[in-house]
Amino acid sequence: MLSGTKIFITNGTWADIALVFARTGGEGHRGITAFLVPTDSPGFTARPIHGKLGLRGQATAELVIDGVRVPDSARLHSVGKGFGVAMAALAKGRMSVAAGCVGLARACVEAAVEYSTQREQFGKPIAGHQLVQELLADIALDVDAARLLVWRVADLIDRGREFAVESSKAKLFASEAAVRSADRALQVFGGYGFIDEFPVGKYLRDAKVMTLYEGTSQIQKLLIGRALTGVSAF
Ligand SMILES: Cc1cc2nc3c(=O)[nH]c(=O)nc-3n(C[C@H](O)[C@H](O)[C@H](O)COP(=O)(O)OP(=O)(O)OC[C@H]3O[C@@H](n4cnc5c(N)ncnc54)[C@H](O)[C@@H]3O)c2cc1C
């Protein structure tokens, strides 16, 4: 019997199966078990969440799990091993989020370069003003740095090595870089960046959530700090 609620679940209104972590006994992370639960199970409800700052093309749902019964065959991994399942999924998920951030930041540099070479002010393209070039250079640097951090994680995975901390570093840097890049790109567009005619405002709204899900930036820092010191600050 699974009870309780989960909120903010990506694709929650589209999914046929939900990965649910439930306490099956004991204290702390050892008492958690993972289940694959069909979303048409009696007692399972997915409600759309509206009014998001960004990611408006993606369905985010609140899942309500009220007295859902699942057979033992719905269990993923052993009883009490759910925390490990979650951590393994998060470690790779963080790399995926970081890779998406590289794409978003790259879109920012492409849009900003194109606009700045066409828009003219004070008798020349705004790309010819040094402070605009600074914005472009800063975005380009963030794109490259974030991409290299993602590639490092992918390389570790390919070689079967430990990658969780490197994935946290990539996710932390790339998500913050995506927000910085979208903000800088919007600045390059001036007032036009603030309206829907150009995509950079959307990039900024979409980037922010990357610093929140799959572990906030603060949580990534705690994971990195714990790996460095052996001391948990959670
Ligand atoms: C659009 C969207 C989609 C999502 N999709 C999913 C999904 O598919 N699956 C899923 O499981 N979750 C999903 N989430 C949830 C997301 O992972 C959480 O919102 C996120 O982990 C933060 O948790 P919270 O909102 O409860 O914030 P809180 O945990 O309440 O955190 C609030 C603030 O406190 C800080 N904080 C909390 N604890 C500490 C600490 N120990 N030390 C320092 N600072 C701390 C946080 O960094 C943050 O700044 C989604 C969220 C959004 C917005």
The ligand as an ORCA input file, in Angstrom:
! r2SCAN-3c Opt
* xyz 0 1
  C       9.242     22.091    -13.668
  C       9.686     21.119    -12.606
  C       9.758     19.774    -12.908
  C      10.147     18.837    -11.931
  N      10.202     17.508    -12.237
  C      10.501     16.602    -11.258
  C      10.470     15.192    -11.513
  O      10.179     14.748    -12.612
  N      10.754     14.335    -10.497
  C      11.069     14.786     -9.246
  O      11.320     13.971     -8.353
  N      11.117     16.117     -8.974
  C      10.824     17.024     -9.953
  N      10.840     18.372     -9.665
  C      11.068     18.772     -8.272
  C      12.440     19.324     -8.057
  O      13.388     18.301     -8.104
  C      12.392     20.041     -6.697
  O      11.577     21.186     -6.839
  C      13.791     20.412     -6.248
  O      14.523     19.257     -5.919
  C      13.785     21.316     -5.021
  O      12.967     20.795     -4.016
  P      11.866     21.746     -3.358
  O      11.117     22.414     -4.456
  O      11.126     20.918     -2.381
  O      12.713     22.865     -2.631
  P      13.312     22.810     -1.152
  O      13.961     21.482     -0.890
  O      12.261     23.276     -0.223
  O      14.466     23.901     -1.283
  C      14.207     25.304     -1.197
  C      15.551     26.014     -1.119
  O      16.275     25.555      0.035
  C      17.537     25.042     -0.365
  N      17.880     23.894      0.471
  C      17.114     22.820      0.780
  N      17.795     21.963      1.544
  C      19.016     22.495      1.734
  C      20.189     22.095      2.433
  N      20.253     20.927      3.085
  N      21.249     22.918      2.416
  C      21.234     24.078      1.717
  N      20.157     24.521      1.032
  C      19.073     23.740      1.038
  C      17.352     24.635     -1.830
  O      18.601     24.595     -2.533
  C      16.448     25.748     -2.326
  O      17.216     26.891     -2.617
  C      10.479     19.303    -10.646
  C      10.430     20.681    -10.354
  C      10.026     21.578    -11.310
  C       9.969     23.047    -10.950
*
